[in-house]
Amino acid sequence: MQMATVEIKEEGQLDSVLESTESIVVVLDSSNRIVRISNGVKKILGYDDKELFGTSIMNIIPLDRRDWMSAISKRAKDDGIVADVFVHWRTKDGRRLITKSTMKSVVNFQREVVGLIISEDIATSKPKEGLLTPEQAMQIVRDSEIAMIVTDLSGNIVSFSKGAERLTGLSSSKILGSNVGRLFYDRAALAEITTRGLRDGKIEDFETKIVTSEDTRKEVSVSLAVQRNPSGAASGFSWVLFDISKRKELERELELRAEKLRLVSELTAKIRSGKNLGEIYQVAAEGIKRMVNYDSMTLMMTSREDDALKITSFEGSRPAWATSGTLPADRGPFAKALTSRKPVIYTPMELGNALKTNIEESSFGVGLAIPLYAGERDLGILNLTAMNPSAFGEREIDLVSLVADHIALAAESTRLLSALMENINIQTALMETSTAVRSETDLQSACRTAVSKAQDLVSADYVALYIEEDGKLRLIASQSVSEETFPLEIARDNVGLEAAYYYADGEAFVRDVAQSGYSSEREKELFASVMMSKVTSRSGPMGLLIAARSRGRTSFTSYEFELMNLFCNHLSPSLENAMLFEDTRRSEKLARQALEAERMTQEALHFLLDMFAHDLQNQIQGILGYIELIESLDIPAEARNYIDRAKRQVRAGSYLALGTAQVFKELELVRRTRTREEILLAMKDAAHRFSMIFPDIEIECILPDLPEDIKGTDPLLAQLLFHVIRLMYRATRADTICIEAIDAMAEHEIALEIRARKAEGANKILSSYEVRQESKRNGTRHMDPFLVRLLGEIYGAVLKTSERAGLENVTESVFSIRFGVPKSG
């Protein structure tokens, strides 16, 4: 091996170099005694020449580094040079300083090693003021608020910071000397950290779990750096641990929220698209399954007929206790959830006690009942079961409750829409019945019409209408009734339901004929269920309406009974009116009574229309309210546009229906004369209403300005003119409608012209017959020739429809209206 050598020709030359050197340079003899030092040794280490000359180099080396110094100096003598070694120096005041240095052997002319020169590398030397001793560095680690751990290569802990004590709950006095592996929950992760650290020199942000003093798991981020000795060999590890439990919890919470939002978005889309409750429930079940571990999920809805829960859908394995299809809602955990309107967790024993049956504990470990409600209405229960007794914690309950709210929203929306359509159908049927009965000129025809309508309304097999004459009830009209089913006359002393109810205030509504003490043997053999309602006049009962279902059919419900009573309430004035009209042929007194009955009929009709309008408005406001509830959620822009269009359509339908009711309520074929200004104001109001309901249709209103003192409008005239504009649009499919006041043919007239410019590709103007057919298809069959008649007979208007070429050769349909107006002054 070729050795690096330093030839010393003159000692004075060496002394001059050492005196001018500010770094640490020490010259040794062959026995490692100090023979020369640089000026840097005096300034940095604090020693002078007299203190060090002739002494061993080991006197200025810390005790723990002297063996190393012996070995490295021998290596330098053998190899001639050892570069980039870290030499630990002990200063005069006891501090430890570390320098990166080079050791070179010194040889004489005979090539014999006579000494060593230890010199600090000038390129890497740094100011020495402020350098920390290893003891000071370890003290900083121990006092650090950051969780820092120092171990040897075997993992034995040599330093444990205050931050580490706070993170783990272990004191340094108890853990120093023990292996760091006791802190790690996953020993495989510990092995990976140390292996990669030794390979790469460091590792950063390795996520794993540690075990605290309370034997709980805590998620941490681990960074590791390998400690090396001056020779570059690994001597230990420095660990830095950061508590990431809250961050991980937040990440899981964000993931859960994202999943919640996705599920809510899916449910909202299903509700918005009009899917049925079963499809919405299926989406909810799949979404909950992604976040909650359950074995079965059951949807139970309340029954309107009795105090029970009806199972409508289930997901997963069907519970054995749910095979009956209905469950009691007045006891047990389900009743508790409905009463408190809060989630209820229950055991198999609690459910078994409520169902009065034995439910094995192996059936499920825990159950969760979430109430479904909207406003004051209880809708049902969303029930989950799981084998794991701790399956439903606070997080799972919050999640399922959120989904349950959307299921309740879907159920209530479906119910409201169904109730709205049912109410509209009922009100329409009642109004048609009243109109049909009033149109009959004799009592017999009116009664036959009433019986036919009643049979359709409550789906009865038999219907009979009795009128009281001379103290007896006489059968005046019936459907599917013979002498075997109902008697022709019913006297006070007759046996059976009819006489008991009418004469003795007996049971009015019979669910099961066989169980009623008033039933006769004939009724028990023929009927399963019977409903009866009195037809009353101002002076008291005047008749009896009976509906029955044959054996084998289901019984009437309480809802159908209420419906029949409502029908009779509206039927009574009309029948009384028919009876009075029949008596007018015999006396003038009876004629006056007939007029009074007619007035009552009119009041009843007004009441019906008011109730129809009020109920319709309530239902629509309910739908709008739930639409606005959906609108308040975080939903896509496309969904929000769809909701806006739906709101406009609902409000348009509301105005048309309520407006039609107002027309019929104010309908009186009495000539009304209106001034020019009142007619123009009514036309402007009609045009404004049309533009609000049909914002996509361009409407031009070219009418003269009115004086500011003209206030108020004729609502009936405005409503009729609105339907004129609407029929023009429906008949022509126009995209532009122009309303203009034109020159009148006479002095005391005002003429208005409504021009509809047909949309591109539209057919020619519809004929009068086609207009009527078009009106029927669009739900306005009462408003065409009838509309013309009302405008003519009430307001003296003359209407004419024509067709002509407009601007740019576009065909226009023209509807002109001429009104007579009073003379000025």
C-alpha positions in Angstrom: 0.0 0.0 0.0 1.4 3.4 -1.0 1.4 5.7 2.0 0.8 9.4 1.9 3.8 11.2 3.6 4.8 14.6 4.8 8.5 15.5 4.6 9.6 18.1 7.2 12.7 19.9 6.0 12.7 22.8 8.6 10.9 22.9 11.9 10.8 26.7 11.7 8.7 26.4 8.6 6.1 24.2 10.4 6.0 26.5 13.4 5.2 29.5 11.1 2.4 27.6 9.4 0.8 26.5 12.7 1.1 30.0 14.2 -0.9 31.4 11.3 -3.6 28.7 11.2 -6.9 29.5 12.8 -8.3 25.9 12.5 -7.5 23.0 14.8 -4.2 21.3 13.9 -2.3 19.0 16.2 1.1 17.4 15.5 1.9 14.1 17.4 5.0 12.1 17.7 5.1 8.3 17.2 3.7 7.8 20.7 0.8 10.1 20.1 2.2 12.8 22.3 1.5 16.4 21.4 4.6 18.2 20.0 3.0 21.1 18.1 -0.5 22.9 18.2 -1.9 25.5 15.9 -3.1 28.9 16.9 -6.7 27.6 16.4 -6.2 25.0 19.1 -5.3 27.8 21.6 -8.3 30.0 20.6 -10.9 27.3 20.1 -10.0 24.6 22.7 -8.6 27.1 25.2 -5.2 25.4 25.9 -1.7 27.0 25.6 1.5 25.4 24.6 2.8 24.6 28.1 -0.4 22.7 29.0 -0.3 20.4 26.0 3.4 19.9 24.9 4.5 16.4 25.8 1.1 15.2 26.9 -1.0 12.4 25.3 -3.5 13.4 22.7 -6.0 11.5 24.8 -6.0 14.3 27.4 -8.1 16.5 25.0 -10.3 13.6 23.7 -13.6 12.7 25.6 -13.4 9.4 27.5 -16.0 7.8 25.3 -14.0 8.5 22.1 -10.5 7.5 23.3 -10.7 3.9 22.0 -11.9 5.3 18.7 -9.0 7.7 18.6 -6.5 4.9 19.3 -7.9 2.9 16.4 -8.2 5.7 13.9 -4.6 7.0 14.7 -3.2 3.5 14.1 -5.1 3.3 10.8 -3.7 6.6 9.8 -0.1 5.4 10.5 -0.7 2.2 8.5 -2.5 3.8 5.5 -0.7 7.1 5.5 -3.9 9.2 5.5 -7.5 8.9 6.8 -9.8 11.6 5.5 -13.3 12.9 6.5 -13.3 11.6 10.1 -15.2 13.4 12.9 -12.9 14.0 15.8 -14.5 14.8 19.2 -12.5 17.3 21.2 -12.7 18.2 24.9 -12.3 21.9 25.5 -10.5 23.3 28.5 -13.9 24.3 30.1 -15.3 20.7 29.5 -17.4 21.2 26.4 -17.4 18.8 23.5 -16.6 20.0 20.0 -16.7 17.9 16.8 -14.7 18.7 13.7 -14.4 17.0 10.4 -10.7 16.4 10.1 -7.9 14.5 8.2 -5.1 12.5 9.7 -1.8 12.2 7.9 1.3 10.3 8.9 4.7 12.1 9.2 7.8 10.2 8.0 11.5 10.8 8.1 14.1 10.4 5.4 14.3 6.7 6.1 10.5 6.5 5.5 9.8 5.7 9.1 6.6 7.1 10.7 7.6 9.5 13.3 4.3 11.2 14.0 0.8 12.3 12.9 -0.8 15.6 11.9 -4.5 16.0 12.8 -5.9 18.9 10.8 -9.4 20.3 10.6 -10.7 20.5 7.0 -10.6 24.2 6.2 -13.4 24.0 3.5 -15.9 22.7 6.0 -14.8 24.4 9.2 -17.4 26.7 10.8 -17.4 29.2 13.6 -17.2 27.2 16.8 -19.1 29.7 19.0 -22.5 28.4 19.9 -21.9 24.7 19.0 -23.7 22.3 21.3 -22.1 19.4 23.1 -23.8 16.0 22.7 -25.1 16.3 26.3 -26.7 19.6 25.5 -28.2 18.2 22.3 -29.7 15.3 24.2 -31.1 17.7 26.9 -32.8 19.7 24.1 -34.4 16.4 22.9 -35.5 15.5 26.4 -37.1 19.0 26.9 -38.8 19.1 23.5 -42.6 19.4 23.3 -42.4 17.4 20.1 -42.6 13.6 20.5 -38.9 12.7 19.9 -37.3 9.4 20.7 -33.6 8.4 20.4 -32.7 4.7 20.2 -29.7 2.6 19.5 -29.6 0.2 16.5 -31.3 -2.5 18.6 -34.3 -0.2 19.3 -33.4 0.4 23.0 -34.6 3.9 24.0 -31.9 6.2 25.2 -33.9 9.5 25.1 -37.6 10.2 25.5 -38.9 13.8 25.1 -41.7 15.4 27.1 -43.8 15.5 23.9 -43.4 11.7 23.7 -44.5 11.3 27.3 -47.6 13.4 26.5 -48.3 11.4 23.3 -48.0 7.9 24.9 -48.9 8.6 28.5 -45.6 6.9 29.6 -42.9 8.6 31.7 -39.3 8.6 30.5 -38.1 7.1 33.8 -40.2 4.0 33.1 -39.5 3.6 29.4 -35.8 4.4 29.1 -33.8 1.3 28.4 -36.8 -0.6 27.1 -37.3 -1.4 23.4 -39.2 1.0 21.2 -41.2 -1.9 19.8 -43.5 -1.9 22.9 -45.0 1.3 21.6 -46.0 0.0 18.2 -49.3 -1.8 17.7 -48.2 -3.2 14.3 -44.8 -4.8 14.6 -44.7 -5.4 10.8 -44.9 -1.6 10.4 -42.0 -1.1 12.9 -39.9 -3.6 10.9 -40.6 -1.8 7.7 -39.7 1.6 9.2 -36.3 0.5 10.5 -35.5 -1.5 7.3 -36.3 1.4 5.0 -34.5 3.8 7.4 -31.3 1.8 7.3 -31.6 1.5 3.5 -32.4 5.1 2.7 -31.0 7.0 5.7 -34.3 8.4 6.7 -38.1 7.9 6.3 -40.8 10.5 6.5 -44.5 10.6 7.4 -45.0 6.8 7.8 -48.6 6.4 9.1 -49.2 3.6 11.7 -50.7 3.0 15.1 -49.1 3.1 18.6 -50.3 1.7 21.9 -50.7 4.3 24.8 -50.4 3.7 28.5 -54.1 3.2 28.7 -53.8 0.3 26.2 -55.7 2.4 23.5 -54.6 2.8 19.9 -53.6 6.1 18.5 -52.8 6.9 14.9 -49.4 8.7 14.4 -47.1 9.8 11.6 -43.5 8.6 12.1 -40.4 10.2 10.7 -37.0 8.5 11.3 -33.4 9.5 10.7 -30.3 7.3 11.1 -27.6 8.5 13.4 -24.0 7.8 12.3 -20.7 7.9 14.1 -17.7 9.9 12.8 -16.7 7.0 10.7 -20.1 7.1 8.9 -21.5 3.9 10.3 -25.1 3.8 11.7 -25.1 4.1 15.4 -28.8 4.7 16.2 -32.1 6.1 15.3 -33.9 9.4 15.9 -37.7 9.1 15.9 -40.2 11.9 15.6 -43.9 11.1 16.1 -46.9 13.3 15.4 -50.4 12.6 16.6 -52.7 12.4 13.5 -55.7 10.9 15.3 -57.8 14.1 14.9 -56.7 14.5 11.2 -57.6 10.9 10.5 -60.9 11.3 12.3 -61.6 14.4 10.2 -60.7 12.5 7.0 -63.1 9.7 7.9 -65.7 12.3 8.8 -65.2 14.0 5.4 -65.4 10.7 3.6 -68.6 10.0 5.5 -70.0 13.4 4.6 -69.1 12.9 1.0 -70.9 9.5 1.0 -73.8 11.1 2.8 -74.0 13.9 0.1 -73.8 11.3 -2.6 -76.6 9.3 -1.1 -78.7 12.4 -0.5 -78.1 13.4 -4.1 -79.3 10.0 -5.3 -82.4 10.1 -3.1 -83.2 13.7 -4.2 -82.8 12.7 -7.8 -85.2 9.7 -7.3 -87.7 11.9 -5.5 -87.5 14.6 -8.1 -88.0 12.1 -10.9 -91.2 10.9 -9.4 -90.0 7.4 -8.5 -92.2 5.3 -6.3 -91.4 4.7 -2.6 -90.1 1.2 -3.3 -87.5 2.4 -5.7 -86.4 5.2 -3.3 -86.2 2.7 -0.4 -84.0 0.5 -2.6 -81.5 3.3 -3.2 -81.6 4.2 0.5 -80.9 0.6 1.5 -77.9 0.3 -0.8 -76.5 3.6 0.4 -76.8 2.7 4.1 -75.2 -0.7 3.4 -72.1 1.1 2.2 -71.7 2.9 5.6 -73.5 0.8 8.2 -73.1 -2.9 8.9 -76.6 -4.3 9.3 -78.2 -7.7 8.6 -81.8 -6.6 7.7 -83.6 -3.4 7.1 -87.4 -3.1 7.1 -89.7 -0.3 6.1 -93.0 -0.2 8.0 -95.7 2.4 7.3 -98.6 3.3 9.5 -102.1 2.1 8.5 -105.0 4.6 8.3 -107.5 1.9 9.2 -106.1 0.6 12.5 -103.3 1.1 14.9 -100.7 -1.1 13.2 -97.5 -0.9 11.1 -97.7 -2.5 7.7 -94.4 -3.9 6.3 -94.0 -2.6 2.8 -90.3 -3.3 2.0 -87.3 -5.1 3.4 -83.6 -5.5 2.5 -81.3 -8.4 3.5 -82.6 -11.4 5.3 -86.3 -11.2 6.2 -86.6 -11.4 10.0 -88.7 -14.3 11.3 -90.8 -12.0 13.5 -91.8 -10.0 10.4 -93.5 -12.8 8.5 -97.1 -11.7 9.5 -96.9 -8.5 7.4 -98.3 -6.2 10.2 -96.9 -5.3 13.6 -98.5 -3.4 16.5 -97.8 0.3 16.7 -99.2 0.8 20.2 -96.6 -1.0 22.3 -92.9 -1.9 22.4 -89.9 -0.2 20.8 -91.8 0.9 17.7 -94.5 2.7 19.8 -91.7 4.3 21.8 -90.0 5.6 18.7 -93.2 6.9 17.2 -94.2 8.6 20.5 -90.8 10.2 21.3 -89.9 10.8 17.6 -86.4 9.7 18.4 -84.4 6.6 17.4 -84.8 3.7 19.8 -82.3 0.9 20.3 -83.8 -2.4 21.5 -83.0 -6.0 22.3 -84.7 -9.2 21.0 -86.4 -9.6 24.4 -88.0 -6.2 24.2 -89.3 -6.8 20.8 -90.5 -10.3 21.8 -92.5 -8.8 24.7 -94.1 -6.3 22.4 -95.1 -9.0 19.8 -96.1 -11.4 22.6 -93.8 -14.1 21.2 -90.5 -15.6 22.0 -87.6 -14.2 19.8 -84.3 -16.1 20.2 -81.3 -14.0 21.0 -79.6 -15.7 18.1 -82.0 -13.9 15.7 -80.2 -10.6 16.1 -78.0 -8.8 18.5 -79.5 -5.3 18.5 -82.3 -3.5 16.7 -82.6 0.2 15.7 -86.1 1.8 15.1 -86.0 5.2 13.4 -89.4 7.1 13.3 -90.6 8.5 10.0 -92.8 11.6 10.4 -93.7 14.8 8.6 -95.0 17.7 10.6 -97.6 16.2 13.1 -98.2 13.1 11.0 -96.5 9.8 11.9 -95.7 7.9 8.7 -93.9 4.7 9.9 -90.7 3.1 11.1 -87.3 2.4 9.4 -86.0 -0.6 11.3 -82.5 -2.2 11.2 -81.2 -5.2 13.0 -77.6 -6.5 13.3 -75.9 -9.4 15.0 -73.1 -7.2 16.4 -74.5 -5.6 19.6 -72.4 -2.5 19.0 -73.3 -2.0 15.4 -75.4 1.1 15.9 -73.4 3.9 17.5 -74.0 7.6 17.4 -72.5 8.0 13.9 -74.6 5.2 12.5 -77.8 6.6 14.1 -77.1 10.1 12.6 -76.6 8.6 9.2 -79.7 6.4 9.2 -81.8 9.3 10.6 -80.7 11.5 7.7 -81.7 8.8 5.2 -85.0 8.2 7.1 -85.8 11.9 6.8 -85.6 11.6 3.0 -87.7 8.5 3.0 -90.3 10.3 5.1 -90.1 13.3 2.6 -90.7 10.9 -0.3 -93.6 9.1 1.5 -95.2 12.4 2.5 -94.8 13.9 -1.0 -96.4 10.7 -2.4 -99.2 10.9 0.1 -99.9 14.6 -0.5 -100.0 14.2 -4.2 -102.3 11.2 -3.9 -104.5 13.1 -1.4 -104.5 16.1 -3.7 -105.6 14.1 -6.7 -108.1 12.1 -4.6 -109.5 15.3 -3.1 -109.8 16.9 -6.6 -111.6 13.8 -7.8 -113.9 13.8 -4.8 -114.7 17.4 -5.0 -115.3 17.1 -8.8 -117.6 14.2 -8.2 -119.5 16.0 -5.5 -119.8 19.1 -7.7 -120.9 17.1 -10.6 -123.5 15.3 -8.4 -124.9 18.5 -7.1 -125.1 20.0 -10.6 -126.6 16.8 -12.1 -129.2 16.5 -9.3 -130.1 20.2 -9.5 -130.6 19.9 -13.3 -133.3 17.3 -12.9 -136.8 18.7 -12.9 -138.5 15.9 -10.9 -137.7 14.2 -7.7 -137.5 10.7 -9.2 -134.8 11.6 -11.7 -132.8 13.5 -9.1 -132.9 10.5 -6.7 -131.8 8.0 -9.5 -128.9 10.3 -10.3 -127.9 10.6 -6.6 -127.9 6.8 -6.1 -125.8 6.2 -9.2 -123.2 8.7 -8.1 -123.1 7.2 -4.6 -122.5 3.7 -5.9 -119.5 4.9 -7.9 -118.2 7.0 -5.0 -117.9 4.3 -2.3 -117.7 1.2 -4.6 -120.9 -0.4 -3.1 -122.7 -3.5 -4.4 -126.1 -2.1 -3.3 -127.4 1.4 -2.8 -130.9 2.5 -1.8 -132.3 5.9 -1.2 -135.4 6.3 1.0 -137.6 9.4 1.4 -139.8 9.8 4.5 -143.5 10.2 3.7 -146.3 9.9 6.3 -144.0 8.6 9.0 -142.5 5.8 6.8 -139.4 5.5 4.7 -140.3 4.8 1.1 -137.8 3.4 -1.4 -137.6 6.0 -4.1 -134.4 5.0 -6.0 -131.9 2.1 -5.9 -129.0 0.4 -7.6 -128.9 -3.5 -7.8 -131.6 -3.7 -5.2 -134.6 -6.1 -5.1 -137.3 -6.7 -2.6 -135.0 -9.5 -1.2 -132.2 -7.1 -0.4 -134.0 -4.0 0.9 -137.7 -3.5 1.7 -139.9 -1.1 -0.3 -141.0 0.6 3.0 -139.4 0.8 6.4 -141.7 1.6 9.4 -140.6 2.6 12.9 -141.3 -0.9 14.3 -139.3 -2.8 11.6 -136.5 -5.1 12.7 -133.1 -4.4 11.2 -130.4 -1.8 10.9 -132.4 0.7 8.9 -135.2 1.3 11.3 -132.8 1.2 14.3 -130.6 3.9 12.9 -133.2 6.2 11.4 -135.9 6.1 14.1 -134.0 5.2 17.2 -130.6 6.8 16.6 -128.9 3.4 16.4 -125.5 2.6 15.1 -124.8 4.6 12.0 -121.7 2.9 10.6 -121.5 -0.9 10.6 -118.1 -2.6 9.8 -119.4 -6.1 10.3 -123.1 -6.8 9.9 -122.8 -10.1 11.7 -121.5 -8.5 14.9 -124.2 -5.8 15.1 -127.0 -6.3 17.5 -129.3 -4.3 15.3 -128.9 -6.7 12.3 -131.8 -8.8 11.1 -131.3 -12.4 9.8 -131.9 -11.1 6.2 -129.1 -8.6 6.5 -126.7 -11.1 8.1 -127.2 -13.5 5.2 -126.8 -10.9 2.4 -124.3 -8.3 3.6 -120.8 -8.1 4.9 -120.8 -4.4 5.6 -123.4 -1.6 5.6 -123.2 2.2 5.7 -126.1 4.5 6.4 -126.3 8.3 6.4 -129.4 10.5 6.9 -130.5 13.0 4.2 -131.6 16.1 6.2 -133.4 19.3 5.5 -133.6 22.4 7.5 -136.5 21.0 9.5 -134.9 17.6 10.2 -134.3 14.2 8.6 -136.1 13.6 5.4 -134.6 10.4 4.1 -132.0 7.7 4.4 -129.1 6.7 2.0 -127.9 3.1 2.4 -124.8 1.5 0.8 -123.9 -2.2 1.3 -121.3 -4.7 0.2 -122.1 -8.4 -0.3 -120.5 -11.2 1.7 -117.0 -12.0 0.7 -116.0 -8.4 0.1 -114.0 -6.2 2.4 -115.8 -4.0 4.9 -116.2 -0.2 4.4 -113.5 2.0 5.9 -114.1 4.9 8.2 -112.7 7.1 5.4 -115.5 5.9 3.1 -118.0 6.5 5.8 -116.8 10.1 6.1 -117.0 10.4 2.3 -120.6 9.2 2.3 -121.6 11.7 5.0 -120.0 14.5 2.9 -121.9 13.2 -0.1 -125.2 13.3 1.8 -124.5 16.8 3.1 -124.2 18.1 -0.4 -127.0 15.9 -1.7 -129.5 17.0 0.9 -130.1 20.6 -0.3 -130.4 19.4 -3.9 -133.0 16.7 -3.0 -134.9 19.1 -0.9 -134.9 21.5 -3.8 -136.2 18.7 -6.1 -138.9 17.9 -3.6 -139.9 21.5 -3.3 -140.0 22.0 -7.1 -142.3 19.0 -7.2 -144.7 20.7 -4.8 -144.7 24.0 -6.6 -147.2 22.7 -9.0 -149.8 22.5 -6.2 -149.3 25.7 -4.2 -147.7 29.0 -4.2 -146.4 28.5 -0.7 -144.5 25.5 -1.7 -143.1 27.5 -4.6 -141.6 30.0 -2.2 -140.1 27.1 -0.2 -138.6 25.8 -3.4 -137.0 29.2 -4.0 -135.6 29.1 -0.5 -134.2 25.6 -1.1 -132.7 26.9 -4.3 -131.0 29.6 -2.3 -129.7 27.0 0.1 -128.5 24.9 -2.8 -126.6 28.0 -4.1 -125.1 28.5 -0.7 -124.1 24.8 -0.6 -122.6 25.1 -4.0 -120.7 28.2 -2.9 -119.6 26.4 0.2 -118.5 23.4 -2.0 -116.5 25.7 -4.3 -115.0 27.6 -1.4 -114.0 24.3 0.3 -112.7 23.0 -3.0 -110.6 26.2 -3.5 -109.4 26.1 0.1 -108.5 22.5 0.1 -106.8 22.7 -3.3 -104.8 25.8 -2.2 -103.7 24.0 1.0 -102.6 20.9 -0.9 -100.7 23.0 -3.4 -99.1 25.0 -0.7 -98.0 21.7 0.9 -96.5 20.5 -2.3 -94.7 23.9 -2.8 -93.4 23.7 0.7 -91.8 20.3 0.2 -90.5 21.5 -3.2 -88.9 24.4 -1.4 -87.5 22.0 1.2 -85.8 20.0 -1.5 -84.7 23.3 -3.1 -82.9 24.3 0.1 -80.6 21.3 -0.1 -77.3 21.3 -1.9 -78.4 20.0 -5.3 -77.1 20.5 -8.9 -78.1 23.5 -11.0 -80.0 21.2 -13.4 -82.1 19.9 -10.5 -82.8 23.5 -9.3 -84.0 24.5 -12.8 -86.3 21.5 -12.9 -87.7 22.5 -9.5 -88.3 26.1 -10.7 -90.2 24.8 -13.7 -92.3 22.5 -11.4 -93.1 25.4 -9.1 -94.4 27.5 -12.1 -96.5 24.6 -13.3 -98.0 24.0 -9.9 -98.8 27.7 -9.5 -100.3 27.8 -13.0 -102.5 24.9 -12.3 -103.6 26.5 -9.0 -104.6 29.7 -10.7 -106.6 28.0 -13.5 -108.4 25.7 -11.0 -109.2 28.5 -8.6 -110.1 30.9 -11.4 -112.6 28.4 -12.8 -114.1 27.9 -9.3 -114.5 31.7 -9.0 -116.3 31.9 -12.4 -118.8 29.3 -11.3 -119.2 31.0 -7.9 -119.9 34.4 -9.4 -121.9 33.1 -12.3 -125.2 35.1 -12.5 -126.8 35.6 -15.9 -127.6 39.2 -15.2 -126.6 41.9 -17.7 -123.7 44.0 -16.4 -122.7 47.2 -18.1 -119.0 48.3 -17.8 -117.4 51.5 -18.8 -114.6 51.7 -21.3 -112.0 52.2 -18.6 -113.3 49.2 -16.6 -113.2 46.9 -19.7 -109.6 48.1 -20.6 -108.5 47.5 -17.0 -110.0 44.0 -17.0 -108.2 43.2 -20.3 -104.9 44.5 -18.9 -105.4 42.3 -15.8 -106.1 39.3 -17.9 -103.0 39.9 -20.1 -100.9 40.3 -17.0 -102.2 37.1 -15.5 -101.5 35.2 -18.8 -97.9 36.5 -19.0 -97.3 35.5 -15.3 -98.5 31.9 -15.9 -97.1 31.5 -19.4 -93.8 33.5 -19.3 -92.5 31.8 -22.4 -95.2 33.3 -24.6 -94.5 36.8 -25.9 -97.5 39.0 -25.3 -97.9 42.6 -26.6 -100.5 44.7 -24.9 -101.2 47.9 -27.0 -103.9 49.5 -24.9 -104.4 53.2 -24.1 -103.2 54.5 -20.7 -105.9 54.8 -18.0 -106.4 57.6 -15.4 -104.8 57.0 -12.1 -108.1 57.2 -10.2 -109.4 54.0 -12.0 -108.9 51.3 -9.4 -110.3 47.8 -9.0 -111.4 45.5 -11.7 -114.3 43.2 -12.5 -112.8 39.8 -11.5 -115.4 37.8 -13.5 -114.7 39.8 -16.6 -111.0 39.6 -16.1 -111.2 35.8 -15.6 -113.3 35.4 -18.8 -111.0 37.5 -20.9 -108.0 35.5 -19.5 -109.7 32.3 -20.8 -110.3 34.0 -24.2 -106.5 34.6 -24.5 -105.7 31.2 -23.2 -108.1 29.5 -25.7 -106.5 31.5 -28.6 -103.1 30.3 -27.5 -104.3 26.7 -27.1 -106.1 26.7 -30.5 -103.3 28.3 -32.5 -100.1 27.2 -30.6 -99.0 30.8 -31.1 -95.6 32.1 -30.0 -96.7 35.8 -30.0 -100.1 37.2 -28.9 -101.0 40.9 -29.5 -103.9 42.7 -27.7 -105.0 46.0 -29.2 -107.9 48.4 -28.9 -109.2 49.2 -32.4 -111.7 51.7 -33.8 -115.2 50.8 -32.9 -118.1 50.7 -35.4 -120.4 52.7 -33.2 -120.0 55.6 -30.9 -121.0 53.8 -27.7 -118.8 50.8 -28.2 -115.3 49.7 -27.4 -113.6 47.1 -29.6 -110.6 44.9 -28.6 -108.7 42.7 -31.0 -106.5 39.7 -30.0 -104.1 38.5 -32.6 -102.3 35.3 -32.3 -99.3 34.8 -34.6 -99.0 31.1 -35.2 -95.7 29.4 -34.4 -93.6 28.1 -37.2 -95.1 25.0 -38.8 -98.5 25.4 -37.0 -101.7 24.2 -38.8 -104.4 26.5 -40.1 -106.8 28.1 -37.5 -109.0 25.5 -35.9 -112.6 25.4 -36.8 -115.3 26.1 -34.1 -115.8 22.3 -33.6 -112.0 21.8 -33.4 -111.8 24.5 -30.8 -114.3 22.7 -28.7 -112.3 19.5 -29.0 -109.1 21.2 -28.3 -110.7 22.8 -25.2 -111.8 19.4 -24.0 -108.3 18.0 -24.4 -106.8 20.8 -22.4 -109.2 20.5 -19.5 -111.4 23.6 -20.4 -114.4 21.9 -21.9 -116.7 24.4 -20.0 -115.0 27.3 -21.6 -115.7 27.7 -25.4 -119.3 28.1 -26.6 -120.2 28.5 -22.9 -117.5 31.3 -22.7 -119.0 33.1 -25.7 -122.4 32.8 -24.1 -121.3 34.2 -20.8 -119.6 37.2 -22.4 -122.6 37.8 -24.6 -125.4 37.4 -22.0 -123.6 39.1 -19.1 -121.6 41.8 -20.7 -123.3 42.2 -24.1 -120.1 41.3 -26.0 -120.1 40.3 -29.6 -117.2 38.0 -30.5 -115.9 37.0 -34.0 -113.0 34.8 -35.1 -111.1 35.3 -38.4 -107.8 34.7 -40.1 -105.6 37.1 -42.0 -102.1 37.6 -43.3 -99.9 39.5 -40.9 -96.4 40.9 -41.1 -93.8 39.0 -43.2 -96.7 36.9 -44.7 -97.2 35.2 -41.3 -100.8 34.0 -40.9 -102.5 35.6 -37.8 -105.6 34.3 -36.1 -107.8 37.3 -35.0 -110.4 37.3 -32.2 -112.3 40.5 -31.9 -114.6 41.5 -29.1 -117.0 44.5 -29.1 -118.6 45.8 -25.9 -121.4 48.3 -25.5 -120.5 51.0 -23.1 -122.8 53.6 -21.3 -123.1 57.1 -22.7 -120.8 59.6 -21.2 -122.3 62.1 -18.7 
